[in-house]
Amino acid sequence: MEIVKLWPEIEWIKDKKLRESVKKTWEAALERSVLTAEDLKIIPFTLLAGPDLKVTFMDHKRSVVHIARAAGEKVNEFYHGELKVNMDVLIAGAILADVGKLLEYVLDEKGKAVQGIYGKYLRHPFSGVSLAEEFDVPAEVCHIIATHAGEGNMVKRTTEAYLVHHADFMTFLPFKERLQI
């Protein structure tokens, strides 16, 4: 499977070395996962959702990349360089933020993706960083992977990490906690 078919947004990364590191990280995650690229286009994006959720893993992941990119462009446009966003770092971090989830999942007796023992001990921010470092993903991108989820609330985040974190949570929390009247 060519990763660019799964993630066409990888082509937005201008730095060739970084683009290749992102591709290799995703290739390794898929090789080590019980899930296939096709599964990612079918399974719900969160294990917390009910079985009828139509938003898939890839729908959510790709939307986070698009939202983070748009936010980064607006920050660069309106903030006079005071919050300079490195777009390659932002995009790479958004694409890799949940790569570790592929190592969290196992299939239950019905073939449904569920969190396995590894994922219970090492959530995806940790496994994602470990995986990305194998393929020379730079520290500023690994920082985004490490801090995009709740674990990141314990440390200071870069501007790029804040943008990915908020793009992720603004498209997750309404499924989990929204007020419905």
Secondary structure, DSSP 8 states (H G I E B T S, - for coil): --HHHH-GGGGG---HHHHHHHHHHHHHHHHHSSS-HHHHTTSBS-TTS-TT---BHHHHHHHHHHHHHHHHHHHHHHSTTTT---HHHHHHHHHHTTTTHHHHEEE-TTS-EEE-HHHHHS-HHHHHHHHHHHTT--HHHHHHHHHSSGGGGGS---HHHHHHHHHHHHTTHHHHH----
